[in-house]
Amino acid sequence: MAEVLVLVDSADGTVKKATFELLTAARSIGTASAVVIGAPGTAAALKDQLAEYGAAKIYVAEGDELLGFSVAPKAEALAAVAAQASPAAVLVSSSAENKEVAARLAFKLGSGILVDAVAVDGDASATQSIFGGAITVQSKVSTGIPVVTVRPNSVAPVAEAGAAEVVDVAVTLSDAAKAATVVDNVVEAKGSRPQLADASVVVSGGRGIGNADNFKIIEALADSLGAAVGASRAVVDAGWVDHQMQVGQTGVTVSPQLYVAVGISGAIQHRAGMQTSKTIVAINKDPEAPIFELADFGVVGDLFQVAPALTEEITKRKG
């Protein structure tokens, strides 16, 4: 079977869940092979984790010369791996950075690119949700090696032992790849909650919460579920929460196993960013709210009564 390359995302020596999802998806197309790009020693720390999810090979492009630049070196390194492996497809997770890597890679390979897939089939075709989620389409690259970005939480990760044979890849960066350098890094303070884009459970609050102080109701419900916290555009525009918490077409696109929308009417902008969630629960006092058209379960009621009661019941059952 032909190889399918998966660009590995990791942090602090741990492979991100989205990569396990990609390795699972890759196995439906061919033989999954991981690609690690980073500082020396990165792959060694990740090898066992990648092997657990079916990586037959681990292509390693490591070196200090790959660091300190923007996304261009990653694209060149991935292109070098593709030239060596002749893969059936290349899969990357749909983060902002990875989409740029994928676009640059597709250009270098003379291939087509499919963005924000929510499923990948055995022929490397992809299912996408487009036009603000109004239409679901099947797409397939007609020229070259398919490059596909897949939304996190779209594929359930399934463990399967892989040989994880390490293959070193030499990469010589072009002058163009080194034209833009990173002059400073600002580390975002992280709390105990999961990251919004990768979370398997998300609780989001909308305009119905009334004011910034009431957002603690959303946070309490999220914490009882071990969930990430999101918000609608209206809440962000009002300055009640940071923009990085915005779920929607102009914010973060999420696709968790469970999405709880509290006090969110369901404008198309918001729906476009969360409608591929596996299970959607909506709490809203307006029975005609558009969010109920998407919801698998809906509660018509006052969120100030329903959400705290739900939090209390979840906490009680966990105890």
N, C-alpha and C positions, 0 to 999 in steps of 0.2 A: 504493500500500500504506500502511496505517496505521503510524504511528510506534510504536516500542517504546522507552521510556525506560530508560536504564541509569545508575544512580548510580555515579559514578567514585570509586574509592579510589586514593589516590596517597600518595607519601611522597618528600620531597626532590626534587621535580620529575620523578618517575618514576611512571608508571601501574603499578599492581599487576597481576600476571598474572590475578588473579580478574576484573578488569574486562574484559580481553581475552576471557576465556571468556564473560562475559555478553554482550558485543557480538556474539560468534559465535552464541550462543543466540538473541539478539534477532533476528538476520537470518533465522532459521527461522520467525519469527512475522510479521515485517513489516520496516519500515525502521528500522535501529538509530540511535538518537540518544542522545548522551552528555549527562549533567548534571553540571556541575562547580560545587560549592559550596565557597567558601573565601575566603581573603584576596585582595585585588586582585593580579592578575598570575598567579594560579594556572593559569587556563585557557591562557594564552599559552604557558606552559612545557610543557603537555601536548598541545597541538593536533596536532602531527605524529604523535605516538604513537597518538592516538585515530583519526586519519585512516587510519593504516595498517591498522587493524582494523575499518574499515567504518563509522565514525561519519558519517552523512550530515549531521547537525547537532550542534552543541555548544551546549547551553543553559547560559548563564553567569550564576550568581547569586553575585556577589562583593561583599565589603564588610567593613570592620572591624566593623560592627555585627552581623555574623553570628558573630563570634568571642567567646570568653570565656563561652559558655553551654554547657549540656548538649546533648542531641540534639534538643530541641524546635525550634530554628531550622532545622535541616536538614529536618525534616519539613514545616515551613511553606514553606520554599523549594521543596521538591520538589512540594508541593501546588500552589504557584503555577505551576510549570512544567507540571504535568499539566493545570491549568485552561486554559493557553495552547495546549498541544499536542494535547489530547484523544487520548491514546495508546491503543493496543490493550492494552498491559500495561506494568507497571513492574517491572524486575528489579534486585535488589540482592544483593550477596554476603552469605553467612550468617555474618557476624561478630556478636558480642554487641551491639555498638552499632548495626549496620545492622538487626538484627532489631527493635530498639526503634523505629528510624526507620520501618521498614516498617509496624509495627503502628500507630503514630501516623498515618502516611499513609493507611492503609486506613480508619481511623476518620474522618479528615477527608473522604475521598472517598466514604464510605458504601459501601465495597467489601469484598470478601472478601480474605483473605490466605492464602497457602500457604507454609509454612516448611520450610527444609532440603530443597528439591528436589534430586534427583540427575540429573534430565533435564527438559527442557522441550520440548513438542511444538508444532507449527505452530498449533494452536488455543489456545495459552497454557495448556493443561493441563500438569500436572506429575507426575512420578514421584517418590514419596517412600518412604523406608524407615522403618517405624514399629514400635512396640511392641518396642523394643530390637533392631530389625532382623529380627524374626521374620516380618514381613509386608511385602510391597511392594505399593503401591497407586497407582492413577491418580486424581488429584484435579483438579477444575476449579472455578473460582470461578463462582458462578451469578448474582451480583449486582454490578454496577459494574465498574470497571476492575480486572483481576486484578493483585494485588501479590504478587510471588513472590521469596522469598529462595532462592538457589542455593548449595549447598555448593561451596567452592573445589575445583578439580581434578576436577569432575564432567564438564566439557565441554572437549574439546580445542580450544584457541584456533587459529583459522584466519585468516590475514591476508587482507584484501580492501580495496582502496582505497576511501575514502569522501571526499565533498566537504568534510566538516567545516566547514560553514557556521556561523559564530558568531552566536548569537542571544542578546542581552542580556535578562535578566529582572529586573524591579524587584520587590524583596521588602520589604514593610513588616511587621516583626515585631510580633506582639501582645504585650501586657504579660505574658500567661501564658507565652509562649515565653522571656521574659527573667527569669522568676521564680527560676530556679536558675542560679547563676553558678559558674564554675570558679575556685577561689581559689588553686590551686597545681597545677603539672604536675611529675610525676616521670618523667624519661626513663629507661627501662629499659636497662641495659647490654646491648649486643648483640655477640655473637661473630661469627665468620666463617661459621657454619652458617646454612642457610636457616631461616626462621620455620616453626614446626611446622604451623600451620594452612594455609599456602600451599605447602608443599614438595611437589615431585613425587616425591620418594623419602624414605621415613621408615624408620628403624631403631629399634625399641623393645625395651627389656629388661624382663623380669619377675622374679618372685620367685626363679626358678631361678639368677639370678646370685649368690645367696648373701649378699652384703654390699655396702656402698657402694663399697668400694675396687675391687671387681670390675666396677663399671659402666664402667670405662675400656675394657673389652673391647667394650662396645656403642658407645662413642664412637669407638673406632678403626675399627670396621667402618663406622660412619656416615661418618666422614671419608674413608674410601677410596672411598665411593660418592658423595660430595658431598651427603650426606643430612642431614635434620633428625633430632634425637634425641628419642624419646618414651619413655614408661614406662607400666607398668600401675599400677593403683590400689594394689596391694599394696606396690610399691616406693616410691610417694609416701607412703603411710601409715606406712611404716617410717622415713621421714625420709632416705632415701638420695638423693633428688633433689627439686627444687622441684615444687610443685603445677602450675606452668605447663607442665610436661612431660607431665602425665598425659593419656593418650589413653583416651577412654571416654565413657560416657553422662554422667558428672558431671565430665568434663574437656574436652579438646579433641576435636572431631570432625574427622577427617581423611579425605581421599579421594584419596590419591596414585596415581601410575601404578604405583609399586612399594612394598609394605609388607613389611618383614622383621621378624618377631616372634621374638625370641630368649629362650627360657626363660619363655615366657608360656603358661599353660595354656589360656586362651581363655574365661574367664568371660563371661557374657552382657553384663555391664556394659562390659567391654573391647570385645567384638565389636561392640556397638552403635556404637562410635566409630570403627571402621576397616573394617567389612565391605564398604563400597562401593569399597574400593581396587581398582584394575584388576587387579593381580597381587599375590598374597599368598604369601610364602615363610615357612614356619614351621620353627624349629629347636627340638626338645624331646626329652628322653630318654624320655618317656612316650608310647608309641605310641597310647594311648587318649585323649590330651589333646584336648579339644574343639576346639582351634585347628585341628587337622588337618581338621575337617569343612569349614572355610572355605578352607583353603590350596590354591593351585594347584600348589605344589611343597612337599613336606615332607621334612625330614631328621630321622630318628630317631637321635639321638646325643647325646653329651656336648657341651654348648655350649662348654665350656672347651677342647675340641679342635677342634670344627667352626668356630666363629666366628673364632678366630685364623688357622686355615688358609684360610678364605674371604677374610679381610682380606689375607693375604699373597698369595694368588693374584690378587685384584683389583688390588692394588698392582703386582704383577709385570706384569700385562697392560697396565696403564695406562702403565707405563714403557717 
